[in-house]
């Protein structure tokens, strides 16, 4: 059997890589538009580069050794008594240990610096957005503006966004790839996330955790705009004349797929707390006045 040359093997690997990557239409994680996403991209590239320092030489040496010491190569040195080389042992152990030490340092520092619960340092007052994962849609509540939306959020460029996240149903994961950091949304629990957009644009938000039949359509848009653009967006939501009443919320909790964007011109006070407490009570198997469907949290919509 004819053995392919190293050049042929290299070309085959190159073509194969291109074919495999052809399905990656949007490498959004590698095109960040915010500070958090940029730090995560740099961390990803640095870690990948350090690991390739070991992986690439090992792959090359495997191919070279297999070719050089093949059965048909009678010119190869035959040394049946060879057993140890101090130089090889030093290289084999020292380089990986150094790389692991560097990766450990990067992991330690980045874990603390990019903690999703850690507020971003900024002179600008953050925007607060409460996130509720549903089947199969996202409910966003702006407690400081008394409005809510489905499958769309907006915020000014250069302004930190403080997210509080929970789930009305099964566990999910909130993720805006170009802004960074995915965080789980869990029923009866609250998680947090702090992001910022440095460039104006409309970014895709997704569910990063399989949650059932409508998972693939559980998407939303995150609009980073100017302060005037954000104010206009809030005014448009308020003009929808569609308050988030008890009946409207009950309809949202029903499973539905491919949900369009919806605006709610007003919300009940402490809406996020209502969702959180009701799910905690459901998990505990009790019903309390705080989380009954007739609670004042859902009956009274703010004017």
ABEGO torsion letter per residue (X at the ends): XBBBBAAAAAAAAAAAAAAAAAABABBAAABBABAAAAAAAAAAAAAAAAAAAAAAAAAAAAAAAAAAABAABAABBBBAABABBAAAAAAAAAAAAAAAAAAAAAAAAAAAAABAABBBBBABBBBBBBBBBBOBBBBBBBAAAGBBBBGBBBBBBGBBBBBBBBBABBBBBBBBAAAEEBBBBBBGBBBBBBBBBABBEBBBBBBABBAEAAAAABBBBBBBBBAAAAAAAAAAAAAAGBBBBAAAAAAAABBBBGBBBBBBABBBBGAAAAAAAAAAAAAAGBBBAAABAABAAAABBBX
